[in-house]
Amino acid sequence: AGMEAHSSGLGRKRKREELNGEMKEAECFRKLPRRTLGLTEPAPFADELMAARTPYVRVSMKEARRGTPEDRPVRVYADGIFDMFHSGHARALMQAKCLFPNTHLIVGVCSDDLTYKFKGFTVMNEDERYDAVSHCRYVDEVVRNAPWTLTPEFLAEHRIDFVAHDDIPYISAGSDDVYKHIKEAGMFAPTQRTEGISTSDIITRIVRDYDVYVRRNLQRGYTAKELNVSFINEKKYHLQEHVDKVKQKVRDVEEKSKEFVQKVEEKGIDLIQKWEEKSREFIGNFLQMFGPDGALKHMLKEGKGRMLQAISPRQSPSSSPVREERSPSPTFRLPFFTSSPFFSPPPHHKSWFSFDAVYCISYQFMTQSESLDFTFNHSF
């Protein structure tokens, strides 16, 4: 009973898990209604906004999670370099925007001078990075020239309630974690990094395939000077491009040749199959006509029987009548025996066809027929 109860409990648990899995799958594939959002302008810059007149009173984590009044959103701050703005940046800002029911997201972007000093050279300059962040749909406000380390004065100036960033310690500027004091103050709201995508990863791809991208841009009209490529390397890339084109043409010809050969083989196989079928049919018809039991043999036998029946004498009666003078028999000549080498009528005799002559003709015909039959059978 205990085992049955245990198995039934496992069955119910498995059914609940399957049901939950189906519900999650249904949620993942749930269709969304079509709608047009009202985002028609980029996020404003903080130094272009009017200063707030109400005193700054920070909300607690409990109040923020419970929900704040519509006119008092929770002000969340997220900062970064945002070089070559990508989906990993956008996902981090989306998480920051969704931390609380009513969130006003402020994003700080560091300047070129600070970035070069503490992190290194960037691909995009500061103006390009400011503009890229301002066009993200989750951003409500952008702080240009953001500080590397957040100070209480900066937090109060921008009326910041919480700071959002991934929970990994950020070692920089001689500190084990630049967000350590924020975490100790209870103002830190962690987010998750998006694996597989980062600015460093994108730059690594470009450096790894440097020759490919240089050739790509040379094809698109960029000069060697703009790409910082020497004269010799430029000629090398052009030669490589020409060689690749020739290789591609050779591959195309090989593929077409393979297709042609394949088609010829298919047609050859079809022709061979048709020839074999016709050959079988011809051989069958030939054997049916000229084989040992073919139609020709039956025709000859039938002709032989009919001929013997036509020229064989009738049986004489048991009692012959009184002998009378017989009238002379009419002359009878077989058209196909007139020139026969084995029989010729007696000269100067008009009534020559008698029983002896019929017997002789029959004997000669049977001998010739058997000889013909023997030759025919041995020929097949």
C-alpha positions in Angstrom: 0.0 0.0 0.0 2.8 2.3 0.8 4.5 1.6 -2.6 1.1 2.3 -4.3 0.7 5.5 -2.5 4.3 6.5 -3.3 3.8 5.7 -7.0 0.5 7.5 -7.1 2.2 10.5 -5.5 4.9 10.4 -8.1 2.3 10.1 -10.9 0.5 13.2 -9.6 3.8 15.1 -9.3 4.7 14.1 -12.9 1.3 15.2 -14.1 1.7 18.6 -12.4 5.2 19.0 -13.9 3.9 18.2 -17.4 1.0 20.6 -16.9 3.3 23.3 -15.7 5.6 22.6 -18.7 2.6 22.9 -21.1 1.5 26.2 -19.4 5.1 27.6 -19.7 5.3 26.5 -23.4 1.9 28.1 -24.0 3.0 31.3 -22.4 6.2 31.3 -24.5 4.2 31.0 -27.7 1.4 33.2 -26.7 0.5 35.8 -29.4 0.6 39.4 -28.5 -1.9 42.0 -29.7 -0.7 44.5 -32.3 -0.1 47.9 -31.0 1.8 51.1 -31.8 3.8 52.5 -28.8 4.0 56.2 -28.3 7.8 56.4 -28.4 8.5 58.9 -31.1 11.5 60.8 -29.7 14.8 59.8 -28.0 15.2 60.1 -24.3 16.2 63.6 -23.1 19.6 64.4 -21.6 19.6 65.2 -17.9 21.3 68.6 -18.3 18.5 69.7 -20.6 15.6 69.1 -18.1 14.2 71.5 -15.6 15.3 71.0 -12.0 12.9 69.4 -9.6 11.4 71.7 -6.9 10.2 69.1 -4.5 12.6 67.8 -1.8 14.5 64.6 -2.4 13.2 61.7 -0.2 14.5 58.3 -1.2 12.1 55.4 -1.1 12.9 52.1 0.5 13.2 48.7 -1.3 9.9 47.6 0.3 8.1 50.6 -0.8 9.5 50.4 -4.3 8.5 46.7 -4.7 5.0 47.4 -3.4 4.5 50.2 -5.9 4.7 54.0 -5.7 2.3 56.7 -6.8 2.3 57.5 -10.5 3.7 60.9 -9.9 6.6 59.4 -7.8 8.3 56.7 -9.8 11.2 54.8 -8.4 14.3 56.5 -9.9 16.8 53.7 -10.9 20.3 54.6 -12.2 22.5 52.4 -14.5 25.8 53.5 -15.9 28.4 52.2 -18.3 30.5 52.8 -21.4 28.0 51.4 -23.9 30.6 51.2 -26.7 29.2 49.6 -29.9 25.7 49.5 -28.3 24.4 45.9 -28.6 21.6 43.6 -27.4 23.5 42.8 -24.2 23.3 46.5 -23.2 19.7 46.7 -24.2 18.8 43.6 -22.1 20.6 45.0 -19.0 18.6 48.3 -19.3 15.4 46.3 -19.8 16.0 44.5 -16.5 16.7 47.8 -14.8 13.5 49.2 -16.1 11.5 46.2 -15.0 12.9 46.1 -11.4 9.8 47.8 -9.9 6.2 48.4 -11.0 6.8 52.2 -11.5 10.3 52.9 -12.7 12.1 56.0 -14.1 15.3 54.7 -15.7 18.3 57.1 -15.7 21.4 56.0 -17.7 24.8 57.5 -17.2 27.4 57.3 -20.0 31.0 58.0 -19.2 33.0 60.5 -21.3 36.0 59.6 -23.6 38.5 61.0 -21.2 37.4 58.8 -18.2 37.0 55.8 -20.4 40.5 56.1 -21.9 41.9 56.6 -18.4 40.3 53.7 -16.6 39.3 51.2 -19.3 40.9 51.9 -22.7 40.2 53.1 -26.2 36.7 52.9 -27.6 35.4 52.4 -31.1 32.6 55.0 -30.8 33.2 58.4 -29.4 31.2 59.9 -26.6 28.7 61.7 -28.7 27.9 58.5 -30.7 27.5 56.6 -27.4 25.3 59.2 -25.9 23.1 59.2 -29.0 22.9 55.4 -29.1 21.7 55.1 -25.5 19.2 57.8 -25.9 17.5 55.8 -28.6 17.0 52.7 -26.5 13.3 52.2 -25.7 13.8 51.5 -22.0 15.7 54.7 -21.2 13.9 57.7 -19.7 16.8 60.0 -19.2 20.5 60.1 -20.1 23.3 61.6 -18.0 26.3 62.7 -20.2 29.8 62.7 -18.7 28.8 60.4 -15.9 31.3 59.9 -13.0 33.3 56.7 -12.7 32.6 56.4 -9.0 29.2 57.5 -7.7 29.3 60.1 -4.9 26.5 61.0 -2.5 26.3 64.5 -4.1 25.7 62.9 -7.6 23.1 60.6 -6.1 21.3 63.5 -4.5 21.5 65.7 -7.6 19.8 63.2 -9.8 17.4 62.1 -7.0 18.5 58.4 -7.4 16.8 55.7 -5.3 18.6 52.6 -6.6 21.6 51.7 -8.7 21.3 48.8 -11.1 24.3 46.7 -12.3 25.3 43.1 -12.5 26.4 41.6 -9.1 30.0 40.8 -10.2 32.5 43.0 -8.4 33.7 45.7 -10.7 37.4 46.1 -10.1 38.6 49.6 -11.3 40.2 52.8 -10.2 42.1 51.2 -7.4 39.0 49.7 -5.8 38.0 46.0 -5.4 34.4 47.0 -6.3 33.4 50.5 -7.3 29.8 49.7 -6.2 30.8 48.5 -2.7 29.5 51.6 -0.9 26.3 51.5 -2.9 25.7 47.9 -1.8 26.5 48.7 1.8 23.9 51.6 1.7 21.2 49.2 0.5 20.8 51.0 -2.8 22.1 48.3 -5.1 19.6 46.3 -7.4 21.4 43.5 -9.2 20.8 42.5 -12.9 22.1 39.6 -15.0 24.6 39.8 -17.8 23.8 38.4 -21.2 26.2 35.6 -22.0 27.8 35.4 -25.4 27.6 39.1 -26.4 29.8 42.0 -25.3 31.8 44.8 -26.8 35.0 42.9 -26.2 33.5 39.8 -28.0 32.6 41.9 -31.1 36.0 43.5 -31.3 37.6 40.0 -30.9 35.6 38.8 -33.9 36.8 41.8 -36.0 40.4 41.3 -35.0 40.3 37.6 -35.6 38.9 38.1 -39.1 40.8 41.3 -39.9 41.7 40.3 -43.4 38.1 39.4 -44.3 36.8 42.8 -43.1 39.6 44.8 -44.8 38.8 43.1 -48.1 35.1 43.7 -47.5 35.6 47.4 -47.0 38.0 47.7 -50.0 35.2 46.2 -52.1 32.8 48.7 -50.8 34.9 51.7 -51.9 37.0 52.5 -48.9 40.6 53.5 -49.7 43.7 51.9 -48.3 44.5 55.1 -46.5 41.1 55.2 -44.7 41.7 51.6 -43.6 45.3 52.3 -42.6 46.5 49.6 -45.0 49.9 49.7 -46.7 50.3 49.7 -50.5 51.7 46.2 -50.5 48.9 44.8 -48.3 46.3 46.5 -50.5 47.7 44.7 -53.5 47.8 41.5 -51.5 44.1 41.8 -50.6 43.1 42.6 -54.2 45.0 39.5 -55.3 43.4 37.4 -52.7 40.0 38.7 -53.8 40.8 37.8 -57.4 41.9 34.3 -56.4 38.8 33.7 -54.3 36.6 34.7 -57.3 38.5 32.3 -59.5 38.1 29.5 -56.9 34.4 30.3 -56.7 34.0 30.0 -60.5 35.9 26.7 -60.4 33.6 25.4 -57.7 30.5 26.6 -59.7 31.8 24.8 -62.8 32.5 21.6 -60.7 29.0 21.7 -59.3 27.5 22.2 -62.8 29.6 19.4 -64.2 28.6 17.0 -61.4 24.9 17.9 -62.1 25.5 17.2 -65.8 27.2 13.9 -65.2 24.5 12.9 -62.8 21.8 13.7 -65.4 23.7 11.8 -68.1 24.1 8.8 -65.8 20.4 8.8 -65.0 19.5 9.0 -68.7 22.0 6.3 -69.5 20.5 4.0 -66.9 17.0 4.7 -68.3 18.2 3.9 -71.9 19.8 0.7 -70.7 16.7 -0.4 -68.9 14.5 0.4 -71.9 17.0 -1.5 -74.2 16.9 -4.5 -71.9 13.1 -4.5 -71.9 12.9 -4.2 -75.7 15.6 -7.0 -76.0 13.6 -9.3 -73.8 10.5 -8.6 -75.7 12.2 -9.2 -79.1 13.8 -12.5 -77.9 10.5 -13.7 -76.5 8.7 -12.9 -79.7 11.5 -14.6 -81.8 11.4 -17.8 -79.6 7.6 -17.8 -79.8 7.8 -17.8 -83.5 10.9 -19.8 -84.3 11.5 -21.8 -81.1 11.2 -25.6 -80.7 7.6 -25.3 -79.9 7.1 -22.1 -81.9 4.2 -21.1 -84.1 6.2 -21.8 -87.3 6.7 -25.5 -86.4 3.0 -25.9 -85.7 2.2 -24.3 -89.1 4.6 -26.6 -90.9 3.1 -29.7 -89.2 -0.4 -28.6 -90.0 0.5 -28.0 -93.6 2.2 -31.4 -93.8 -0.9 -33.1 -92.4 -3.2 -31.3 -94.7 -1.0 -32.1 -97.7 -0.8 -35.8 -96.8 -4.6 -35.9 -96.3 -5.1 -34.2 -99.7 -2.9 -36.6 -101.7 -3.4 -39.9 -99.9 -5.6 -42.5 -101.7 -9.0 -43.7 -100.5 -9.3 -47.2 -99.1 -10.5 -49.7 -101.7 -13.8 -51.5 -101.0 -13.7 -55.0 -99.5 -15.4 -56.6 -102.5 -14.5 -55.2 -105.9 -17.4 -55.0 -108.4 -17.4 -56.7 -111.7 -14.4 -55.5 -113.6 -15.4 -53.2 -116.3 -13.4 -51.2 -118.7 -12.2 -48.2 -116.9 -12.4 -44.9 -118.5 -9.2 -43.1 -118.9 -8.3 -40.9 -115.8 -8.1 -37.2 -116.5 -4.8 -35.5 -116.5 -3.9 -34.0 -113.1 -0.8 -32.0 -112.3 0.2 -30.4 -109.0 1.5 -27.0 -109.7 4.3 -27.2 -107.2 5.4 -30.6 -108.4 5.7 -29.8 -112.1 9.4 -28.9 -111.8 10.2 -31.1 -108.8 13.5 -32.9 -109.1 12.2 -36.1 -107.4 9.2 -36.7 -109.7 8.3 -36.1 -113.3 5.3 -37.5 -115.3 5.9 -40.1 -117.9 6.3 -38.7 -121.4 3.7 -39.0 -124.1 1.1 -40.2 -121.6 -1.9 -38.0 -120.8 -3.6 -40.2 -118.2 -0.7 -41.0 -116.0 -2.1 -40.2 -112.5 -2.8 -43.6 -110.9 -2.6 -45.1 -107.4 1.0 -46.0 -108.0 1.8 -42.5 -108.9 0.0 -41.1 -105.8 1.8 -43.5 -103.5 5.1 -42.4 -105.0 4.3 -38.8 -104.6 3.2 -39.3 -101.0 6.4 -41.2 -100.1 8.6 -38.6 -101.7 6.8 -35.7 -99.9 6.9 -37.5 -96.5 10.7 -38.1 -96.9 11.3 -34.4 -97.8 9.1 -33.2 -94.9 10.9 -35.3 -92.4 14.2 -34.1 -93.7 13.0 -30.5 -93.4 11.7 -31.1 -89.8 15.0 -32.7 -88.8 17.0 -29.8 -90.1 14.6 -27.2 -88.5 14.8 -28.9 -85.0 18.6 -29.2 -85.1 18.9 -25.5 -86.2 17.2 -24.4 -82.9 
